[in-house]
Amino acid sequence: MKTPKSIARKYYESWARQDKKNVVQYLSNDHFTFSSPQESFSNAKEFVDVCWFYSEGLESVKIIKKVNGGIQLFLILLW
């Protein structure tokens, strides 16, 4: 069974492997939106395309702290 924790781990592992296709797939659904003071995105591909340069030189992502609340997951990462 896919849990929020296992999905999040695979998502961040995909970033570390420079696997853009899987990064987009883990985010893709009909309800994806992302908003911040700098940018807003209405789909996963647009989000990943703009943010992909952050993956340069990335070798691993370490989950420092996680709080799991059913279908919600909050992570603190060492990127």
Secondary structure as GFF3:
##gff-version 3
##sequence-region A 1 79
A	DSSP	alpha_helix	4	16	.	.	.	ID=ss1
A	DSSP	alpha_helix	20	27	.	.	.	ID=ss2
A	DSSP	beta_strand	34	35	.	.	.	ID=ss3
A	DSSP	beta_strand	40	41	.	.	.	ID=ss4
A	DSSP	alpha_helix	44	51	.	.	.	ID=ss5
A	DSSP	three_ten_helix	52	55	.	.	.	ID=ss6
A	DSSP	beta_strand	62	69	.	.	.	ID=ss7
A	DSSP	beta_strand	72	78	.	.	.	ID=ss8
###
